[in-house]
Amino acid sequence: MVTLSRSKSIWMDGEFVPWDDARIHFLTPSLHYGWAVYEGMRAHRTADGTAVFRIDDHIARLRNSARVYMMEVPYSDEEIAEAIVSLVKENGSQPCYIRPNIYLGYGSMGVSLDLSAARVAIATWPWSDYVDRQALARGCRVMTSGWRRNHQDAIPPQAKATGAYINSCMAKIGAQRAGYDDALLLTDTGHVAECSAANFFLVKDGVLHTPPVSEGILPGITRSTVMTLAAEGGLEVVERRIARAEAYTADEIFLTGTAIGVVPVASVDDRPTTSEGCGPVTKTVVEAYEDATSGRLPGHADWCTPV
């Protein structure tokens, strides 16, 4: 859980609105039916100042999510990118978390939604650690959730829809109340999908294994970044179905996501990985990812958009 720190402004439909005045009507349909899509993005500190990481890829996924839910985005990708950069500047040009949201505006009610009423808002706030630093040092403890990941024939998992994340919340809260850091969700066939809000990687004999998008996972931007960096570093990356029990005999496991970055896993269902935390492959991936987000990685300067 992230405790929000106030910023100066929130961008709403083309205007900067003071933080406390950024409100929507109680009868906004998205509040009642969960019909909204969003992105989680970050601006990082680099040698040349603050820069938004992979802004174009995040905006493309935001637009694709809106398409899945049949929402017409009333701004171009360029206008949204400009709004994000302008908002980060407005709020002090510091490293921050960025949350664009496309939702349905006030004016109608009922499950036959007025999809033409799309509104756009963007918030940024100062970033604090999403994952406990001790968990990063020792590796997080994960348990298999009794809840299965949303089936792709029920709720499209490739789109970041607000309502779909009840599935993640149920799994995460259940794991934390049981004394674990996160929950591993399985597919309807019992294969590994992903954690509550992070993609899953398993290391065995120096090879990275991760479930394919066809297993109903979110196509993560950090996941994509890590796969690219691993391949460039000479690591083999295999996308395939992963049986639950494979996690019990892994050399290393790590999770990826914009909020968490790259986080090692120490154990799954109380079965420790061989490395019991941040193993050598995970450490290499962590360092490469930190180089990429801070603009230090040669060949990927286009991933960092200066503010």
Secondary structure, 3 states (H helix, E strand, C coil): CCCCCCCCEEEECCEEEEHHHCCCCCCCHHHHHCCEEECCEEEEEECCEEEEECHHHHHHHHHHHHHHCCCCCCCCHHHHHHHHHHHHHHCCCCCEEEEEEEEECCCCCCCCCCCCCEEEEEEEEECCCCCCHHHHHHCEEEEECCCCCCCCCCCCCCCCECHHHHHHHHHHHHHHHCCCCEEEEECCCCEEEEECCEEEEEEECCEEEECCHHHCCCCCHHHHHHHHHHHHCCCCEEECCCEHHHHHHCCEEEEEECCCEEEEEEEECCEECCCCCCCHHHHHHHHHHHHHHCCCCCCCHHHEEEC
